[in-house]
Amino acid sequence: MTLPATGRRVLVSGASRGLGRAVAQAFATNGDRVAVHFGSRVDEARATFESLTGTGHVLVGGDLSNPAEAAAVVDMAAEGLGGIDVLVNNAAVNVRHPLAETPYEEWVAVWQQHVAVNLLATANLSHLAGRLMIEQGAGGRIVNIGSRGAFRGEPDHPAYGATKAAVHALGQSLAVSLAPYGIGVASVAPGFFATERVAPRLEGPEGKAILEQSPFGRVGSAEEIAAAVLWLASPAAEWSSGTILDLNGASHLRS
């Protein structure tokens, strides 16, 4: 058996709003069935769920920083969808904590939070969904949401940049280990893109400087990132396994 182009069973973590919502919508429009995961934003997750085209979608809630709850999320998604063919690791936290302004106790807590959600939850969901894909015997896809910040630095959000760099490395390791099972693993590294969460920054004093980061004179959209995720999860993208796809409008170029 090989991974189908549509009708797949897709778990999207952190899908209550923003990029997660756009990714869930892209897969649903493609004809796939989606498990919409949320941590605490149940009303927003329900809005995502209700916006999806097609039928057979499910809502699954759980705190991914807790390994037991992460396992329960995968179990609920697999039960509701009848299995999992695609995992999109989108759930993340991003709390401002510049070193010079952040007390040590707060610094430690913020780092622990970022590692627990951005890195360990991604690793745990990948293990759980990956083992399920192996048992199913039809291959699969894991797509991780990384960040441009893993390469250019995040002076006000160092734990975010560091954990996203680790997510990129994790994806490349899993790409090698899971290829014999027909499971492709890739990451996207978005630059700045518009969501509800960053709207105040774009509309505020720093908005002009953010737009000027890209020679296109704009920021990306969640839909543009979601389109790339959808392709990386497709049968056509198997040979891209292991890649880290830059999606930043030429705002940061790496060799």
N, C-alpha and C positions, 0 to 999 in steps of 0.2 A: 504494500500500500504506500501511496505517496500523498503528500500534503495537498489538499484541494485548493483551488483558487478562491472559492467562495463556500459558504455554508460551514465555515470553521467555527470552533468554539473558543472564544477569546476572553481572557481575563485581563482587565485593565485596572491597575491599582491607582488609587488616588484620582478617581474619575468623577468626583462630585462637581467640579467646575474647571475652568481654564483649559489647559492643554489636555488633561485627562478626559474632559467632556468632549473636546474636539476629536480626540483619538477614538473614543467610543462611538461617536457619530459617524466617523469615517468608515469604521468596520461595519457598522450596521447598514450604512448605505451601500456598502459592497456586497451585502447579502449574508453577512456573518451574524452569529448570535453572540451577545456580549454579556459578561458578568461585570456589572458596574460596582467597583469597590469604593467604599467610603470609610473614613475613620470616625469622624464625629459629625460631619455636615450631612445629616440624613435628609433634610429638606432639599438641599441643593442636589444631592445624589438622586433623589426622587425626580427632580426636574430633569436631570440628565436622562434618567431611565425613560421618562415619559416623552422625551424628545426623539428617541431612537425610532427609526423606521424598521419595519418588519416585526416579527414576533419571536418569542422564545428567549427573550433577554431576562436576566435576573439581577437583583440587588443583593450585595453581600457586604456586611459591615464587620469591622474588626480593627483593633489597634495593632498595626504591623510591627511596632517596636517590641511587642510581646511574642516570642516564638510560638507559644501555644495558640495564640489568636491568629497568627499568620497561617499556621497549619489548618485551623478551622476555616479560614477564608478560602483556602485552596479546596478543602473538602466541600464546602458549600457551593463553590463555583462549579466544581466537577460534578457534583450531584445535580445541580440545577441545569447544567448544560449537557450532561451526559459524557463529560470528559473535557479535556483542555488541549487545544492544538496550538494556541498562541498565548504567550504571556507578554504583556507590556508593563515593565517596571517603571511606573511614572511617579508614584508617591514619594514625596520629599518634603523636607523642611528647609527653610532658608531664613535664619534669624541674624540680624545685623549684630556684629560683635568685634569691632576694631580693637586690636590689642591695647592701644594706648588709652582707650576709654572704658575698658571692660574690667571690672573687679575680678580677682582670681576665682572666687567661688562661682560667679556667674559664667566665667570663661569655661570652667570645667563642666558645668551643667550643660552649656550650649554644645560643647564638643560631644559630650555623651549622647545628647539628643540627636545630633546630626549623624553620628556613627550608627546609632540604633536604627534610625529610620532610613537614611539615605543609602547606607552600605549594608548593614546586617540584614535588614528586611529584604533588600534586593537579593542578597545571597540566599536567604532562607526561602523566599518565594521561588527563586530559580531552581533550587534543589528540589523542592516539593513538586513543582510543575514539570521540571525536567525528568524526574523519576517516573511521573505519571505518563509523560510522552513516551518514554522508553517502554513502559509496560504496554502502552497502546500499540506500539509497533508501526506507527504511520508517520514518523518524523514529527517535526514541529518547528516552531520559531520562538525565540526569546529576543525582545527588543528592549534595550535599556535607554532611559532618558538621562543622558549625561549633561555636559555643559561646556560652553566655550571657556568658562572660568577655570576649568581644569588645566588649560594651557596658558591663559593670559594672566592668571592670578586674580584673586578676589580680596583686596586689602581690607574691605569692610566686612567680608563674609568668608574668612579663611577656612573655616570648617566645611563650608559648602563646597568651595573649590577643591579642597583636599579629598572629601568623600566622593565627589564626582569623578576625580581622577582615579580613585580606587575602583569606582563602578566601571570605568572604561577598561581598566586592567582586568577586573573580574570577567567582563564580557569576553575579552580576548582569550583568557584561560579556558573559559567554558566553551568557546567556539572550537578550540582544539579537542577538548575532551568529549564533546557531544557530537561532533561531526560523524563518527562511525555509526551513530544511531539515526542519522538523517535529520538532526536538529541543528538549525542554523542560529547563531547568536551574533547580534550586532548592536551597536549603540549609535545614537545621534547626539551631537554636541551643539545645541542651539545657542545662538547669541540672544540678544535682547528681543523679546517678542511681546506683543500686546496681550494682556489678560486683565481681568477685573482687579487683580491684586496690585498690578503695577500702574494702573491708570492714573492714580494721583501723582506718581513720579513723572509720567509723560506730560501731564497737564501742568506741572509745577515748574519752578525755576530751572531745574536741570533737564527739562524736556528737550530743549533745542540741542544741547550737547549730546544727549542720548541718540537723537535722530541723526546727528552728524557723525556718529561712530561708523556708519556705513556709507560708502560712496553713493548708494542709491538714495540717501537722504531720508530713510524711513526705518522703522523697525519691522520685524517679521510678524506674521500672524500665526495663531495657534493652528489654523487650518493648513498652512504651509508645512509646519512641522508634522502634523498628523498625516499629511499625504506621503511624506518620506517614511514615516513609521509603517504605514500601510504597505508601501512597496517593499520595505525590508522584511516584512512578514510574509511576502508573497512567494509562491513557488519559483518565480523568475529570479529571486534574489539569493538563492542558495550560495552562489559563488561569491557573494559579498559577505559571507559569514566571517566574523573577526574584524570587520571594518568599524571605524569611528567616523561617522559622516558629519562633516562640518556644515552647519546651517546657520550662517551668521551674516549673509549679505556682504561678504568680503570685508567685514569689520575687523577680523583677525585672521591673518594668514600664517600658517605654520609649515615648515619644511619637513 
